[in-house]
Amino acid sequence: MSAAAPDFEDARSRMVDSQIRPNKVSDPRILTAMRTLPREQFLPPGLRVRAYLDEDVPLGGGRVLMEPLVLARLIQLAAPGAGERALVVAAGPGYGAAVLSACGADVVALEEDERLRALAGQVLPRVAPSVRIVAGRLEQGWAEGAPWDIILIEGAVRDVPLALAGQLRVDGGRLVTVCVERGTTGKGILAEQTAFGLRAQPVFDCATPLIPSLLPAPGFVF
């Protein structure tokens, strides 16, 4: 007898009710988006059964589909307004971009990995057709659309790349990501561009893998 097919709709509701809502996510737009968007479709078929677990889902090459709660808290931290222009860096298969779009933002999803970009190209036109998918090196951001009201780096970094910081709108622009300093726990951060440079504030503890291509280049050791 074959196993029953997963009930993704039920799993989606359970994810919101057990992982997201009890853990300081109160924005109704985020809750509705996560209860509605078919997260499993942003994964290859063999990984879809893991779509609603409280964990990062490995996608190969050091990349992951970010844990739902961490993503939800970052987007809530960004506080997207209707019509604001948002850049998602390391968008992967596009789930974070879709959630941001459902919150009313005008979203560009930047991805350098051809395989992940192809997956995004299969699902986003169906579930979040207003999201624009672009190809480019992550550390360079997307200057064509700058300045951005919101930049979401969908993964962890040691430091925010200078090019990305420079593409954030001064006076009101917000950048959110997970920052992991060596030997420390990751922190969800909210950063704003000021006349004196990027000012970052750690807001909550969390863990998600570092984005390999955004790691600093190794230096010489004497």
C-alpha positions as CSV (number, residue, x, y, z in Angstrom):
1,M,0.0,0.0,0.0
2,S,1.4,3.4,-0.9
3,A,1.9,6.1,1.7
4,A,-0.7,8.9,1.8
5,A,0.3,12.1,0.1
6,P,1.4,14.8,2.5
7,D,-1.4,17.3,3.5
8,F,0.5,20.4,2.8
9,E,-2.4,22.7,3.5
10,D,-2.7,21.3,7.1
11,A,1.1,21.5,7.5
12,R,1.0,25.1,6.4
13,S,-1.6,26.0,9.1
14,R,0.3,24.1,11.7
15,M,3.5,25.9,10.9
16,V,1.9,29.3,11.4
17,D,0.0,28.3,14.5
18,S,2.8,26.5,16.2
19,Q,6.0,28.1,15.0
20,I,5.2,31.7,13.8
21,R,2.4,33.2,15.8
22,P,3.6,32.1,19.3
23,N,7.1,33.6,18.6
24,K,6.6,37.3,18.4
25,V,5.3,37.5,14.8
26,S,2.1,39.5,14.8
27,D,1.9,41.2,11.4
28,P,-1.3,39.8,9.9
29,R,0.1,40.2,6.3
30,I,3.0,37.9,7.1
31,L,0.7,35.4,8.9
32,T,-1.7,35.3,6.0
33,A,1.1,35.0,3.4
34,M,2.7,32.1,5.2
35,R,-0.7,30.4,5.7
36,T,-1.4,30.8,2.0
37,L,1.8,30.5,0.0
38,P,2.7,26.9,-1.0
39,R,6.1,26.8,0.6
40,E,6.6,23.2,-0.6
41,Q,6.6,24.3,-4.2
42,F,9.7,26.4,-3.6
43,L,11.6,23.1,-3.0
44,P,12.7,20.3,-5.3
45,P,10.2,17.4,-5.2
46,G,12.4,15.2,-3.0
47,L,12.6,17.9,-0.3
48,R,9.0,19.0,-0.1
49,V,8.1,16.9,2.9
50,R,10.5,19.1,4.9
51,A,8.9,22.4,3.8
52,Y,7.1,23.1,7.1
53,L,9.6,21.9,9.6
54,D,11.1,24.4,12.0
55,E,14.5,24.3,10.4
56,D,16.6,25.4,7.4
57,V,16.2,23.1,4.4
58,P,19.5,22.4,2.6
59,L,19.5,23.2,-1.1
60,G,23.1,22.3,-1.9
61,G,26.2,24.4,-2.4
62,G,25.9,25.7,1.2
63,R,22.5,27.3,0.5
64,V,19.3,26.7,2.3
65,L,15.6,27.6,2.3
66,M,15.6,29.7,5.5
67,E,13.8,28.5,8.6
68,P,10.2,30.0,8.5
69,L,10.4,31.7,11.8
70,V,13.7,33.5,11.1
71,L,12.4,34.7,7.8
72,A,9.1,35.9,9.3
73,R,10.9,37.8,12.0
74,L,13.2,39.5,9.5
75,I,10.4,40.6,7.3
76,Q,8.4,41.9,10.3
77,L,11.6,43.8,11.3
78,A,11.7,45.4,7.9
79,A,8.1,46.6,8.3
80,P,7.3,46.7,4.6
81,G,5.0,49.4,3.4
82,A,2.6,49.1,0.5
83,G,4.5,50.0,-2.7
84,E,7.9,50.2,-1.1
85,R,10.7,48.9,-3.3
86,A,12.5,45.9,-1.9
87,L,15.5,43.9,-3.0
88,V,15.9,40.3,-1.8
89,V,19.6,39.3,-2.0
90,A,20.3,35.5,-2.1
91,A,16.6,35.0,-3.0
92,G,17.2,31.3,-3.7
93,P,14.0,29.7,-4.9
94,G,12.0,32.9,-4.1
95,Y,9.9,32.1,-1.0
96,G,11.1,35.2,1.0
97,A,10.5,37.4,-2.1
98,A,7.0,36.0,-2.3
99,V,6.2,36.7,1.3
100,L,7.5,40.3,1.0
101,S,5.4,40.7,-2.2
102,A,2.3,39.5,-0.3
103,C,3.0,42.2,2.2
104,G,2.6,44.8,-0.5
105,A,6.2,45.5,-1.5
106,D,7.4,45.9,-5.0
107,V,10.1,43.1,-5.0
108,V,13.2,42.3,-7.0
109,A,14.7,38.9,-6.3
110,L,18.5,38.7,-6.9
111,E,20.1,35.3,-7.2
112,E,23.5,34.2,-8.7
113,D,22.9,30.4,-8.5
114,E,21.5,29.3,-11.9
115,R,19.8,26.2,-10.4
116,L,18.1,28.1,-7.6
117,R,17.1,30.9,-10.0
118,A,15.5,28.3,-12.3
119,L,13.4,27.0,-9.4
120,A,12.3,30.5,-8.6
121,G,11.4,31.0,-12.3
122,Q,9.1,27.9,-12.1
123,V,7.1,28.9,-9.0
124,L,7.1,32.7,-8.7
125,P,5.2,33.5,-11.9
126,R,2.4,31.3,-10.6
127,V,2.2,32.4,-6.9
128,A,3.8,35.9,-6.9
129,P,3.8,37.1,-10.5
130,S,4.8,40.7,-9.6
131,V,8.2,39.6,-8.3
132,R,11.0,40.3,-10.8
133,I,13.8,37.7,-10.8
134,V,17.3,39.0,-11.8
135,A,20.7,37.3,-12.1
136,G,23.9,38.8,-10.6
137,R,26.6,38.6,-8.0
138,L,25.1,38.8,-4.6
139,E,27.8,41.1,-3.1
140,Q,27.1,43.7,-5.9
141,G,23.4,44.0,-5.2
142,W,21.2,45.4,-7.9
143,A,22.2,49.1,-8.6
144,E,19.7,49.4,-11.4
145,G,16.9,49.7,-8.9
146,A,18.7,51.6,-6.1
147,P,18.1,53.3,-3.8
148,W,16.0,50.5,-2.1
149,D,13.5,51.1,0.7
150,I,14.2,47.6,1.9
151,I,17.0,45.1,1.4
152,L,16.5,41.6,2.8
153,I,19.6,39.4,2.7
154,E,18.1,35.9,2.9
155,G,20.8,34.2,4.8
156,A,23.6,35.0,7.3
157,V,26.6,37.2,6.7
158,R,29.7,38.2,8.6
159,D,29.4,41.8,7.4
160,V,27.0,43.6,5.1
161,P,28.8,44.1,1.7
162,L,29.6,47.8,1.1
163,A,27.8,47.8,-2.3
164,L,24.6,46.7,-0.7
165,A,24.9,49.2,2.1
166,G,25.4,51.9,-0.6
167,Q,22.2,50.9,-2.4
168,L,19.9,51.4,0.7
169,R,17.9,54.6,0.7
170,V,19.2,57.2,3.2
171,D,16.7,58.3,5.8
172,G,14.2,55.6,6.1
173,G,15.7,52.6,4.2
174,R,16.0,49.3,6.1
175,L,18.3,46.4,5.7
176,V,17.6,43.1,7.5
177,T,19.7,40.0,7.7
178,V,21.3,37.6,10.2
179,C,24.8,38.7,11.2
180,V,27.2,36.0,12.6
181,E,30.4,37.3,14.1
182,R,33.1,34.7,14.7
183,G,32.5,32.7,17.8
184,T,29.1,34.2,18.5
185,T,25.4,33.3,18.1
186,G,23.7,34.8,15.1
187,K,21.6,38.0,15.5
188,G,18.8,39.2,13.4
189,I,19.7,42.8,12.7
190,L,18.0,45.9,11.5
191,A,20.4,48.3,9.7
192,E,19.7,51.9,8.4
193,Q,21.8,54.1,6.2
194,T,22.8,57.4,7.7
195,A,25.0,60.3,6.7
196,F,27.7,58.5,8.8
197,G,27.3,55.1,7.2
198,L,25.3,52.0,8.0
199,R,24.0,51.7,11.5
200,A,23.1,48.2,12.6
201,Q,21.1,47.2,15.6
202,P,20.9,43.5,16.8
203,V,17.3,42.6,17.6
204,F,16.9,38.9,18.2
205,D,19.0,35.7,18.5
206,C,18.8,33.2,15.7
207,A,20.8,30.8,13.6
208,T,20.9,30.2,9.9
209,P,23.9,29.3,7.6
210,L,26.3,31.8,6.2
211,I,25.9,32.6,2.5
212,P,29.1,31.1,1.0
213,S,29.7,33.8,-1.7
214,L,29.3,36.6,0.9
215,L,32.0,35.3,3.2
216,P,35.0,37.6,3.4
217,A,38.0,36.5,1.3
218,P,40.6,34.6,3.4
219,G,43.5,36.8,4.5
220,F,47.2,35.9,5.0
221,V,48.2,34.5,8.3
222,F,51.8,35.3,9.4
